Amino acid sequence: MTKKLSERIAERATAKAQGRNAKNKAQFLSVRNEVEEALGENWTVKDIWETLHEEGAISFSYEAFRKHVNAWKNHHPEPPKNHQPEAAAPQISKSTELPGFPWNPVANPDELF
């Protein structure tokens, strides 16, 4: 089975003698799906970096990793949580009465003592 194009480009960029920034970006792109998944599971960027760094998946600093994550998140914003389309919004009752408590501001003389 062939690898995805982005994986092949990342491997090529890592193996090729390039500048540090290009090599770091290639390493980040090779693990970005895992990073996205871990962020979705509420892991901190620091925890993700420490794990990937210890495993040897990335070799650059935490600050560089954080910059790559922030740049990626700025280009791929996640949808707001608990967002419901307007068509699916619940209908609000027009009645102002609370159930079990009918209130009339005009006093009924028969009910007064």
Contacts in CASP RR format, 6 or more apart in sequence:
PFRMAT RR
TARGET T0000
AUTHOR 0000-0000-0000
METHOD contacts of the structure
MODEL  1
MTKKLSERIAERATAKAQGRNAKNKAQFLSVRNEVEEALGENWTVKDIWE
TLHEEGAISFSYEAFRKHVNAWKNHHPEPPKNHQPEAAAPQISKSTELPG
FPWNPVANPDELF
3 11 0 8 1.000
6 29 0 8 1.000
6 30 0 8 1.000
7 30 0 8 1.000
9 26 0 8 1.000
9 29 0 8 1.000
10 26 0 8 1.000
10 27 0 8 1.000
10 29 0 8 1.000
10 30 0 8 1.000
11 26 0 8 1.000
11 30 0 8 1.000
12 26 0 8 1.000
13 22 0 8 1.000
13 23 0 8 1.000
13 25 0 8 1.000
13 26 0 8 1.000
14 23 0 8 1.000
14 26 0 8 1.000
14 27 0 8 1.000
14 30 0 8 1.000
18 26 0 8 1.000
20 60 0 8 1.000
23 60 0 8 1.000
24 58 0 8 1.000
24 60 0 8 1.000
24 64 0 8 1.000
24 68 0 8 1.000
25 68 0 8 1.000
27 57 0 8 1.000
27 58 0 8 1.000
27 59 0 8 1.000
27 60 0 8 1.000
28 35 0 8 1.000
28 58 0 8 1.000
28 65 0 8 1.000
28 68 0 8 1.000
28 69 0 8 1.000
28 72 0 8 1.000
30 57 0 8 1.000
31 52 0 8 1.000
31 57 0 8 1.000
31 58 0 8 1.000
32 72 0 8 1.000
34 52 0 8 1.000
35 48 0 8 1.000
35 52 0 8 1.000
35 69 0 8 1.000
35 72 0 8 1.000
36 76 0 8 1.000
38 47 0 8 1.000
38 48 0 8 1.000
39 45 0 8 1.000
39 48 0 8 1.000
39 69 0 8 1.000
45 65 0 8 1.000
45 66 0 8 1.000
45 69 0 8 1.000
46 62 0 8 1.000
48 65 0 8 1.000
49 58 0 8 1.000
49 62 0 8 1.000
49 65 0 8 1.000
49 66 0 8 1.000
50 62 0 8 1.000
52 58 0 8 1.000
52 65 0 8 1.000
53 59 0 8 1.000
53 62 0 8 1.000
53 65 0 8 1.000
58 65 0 8 1.000
97 103 0 8 1.000
END
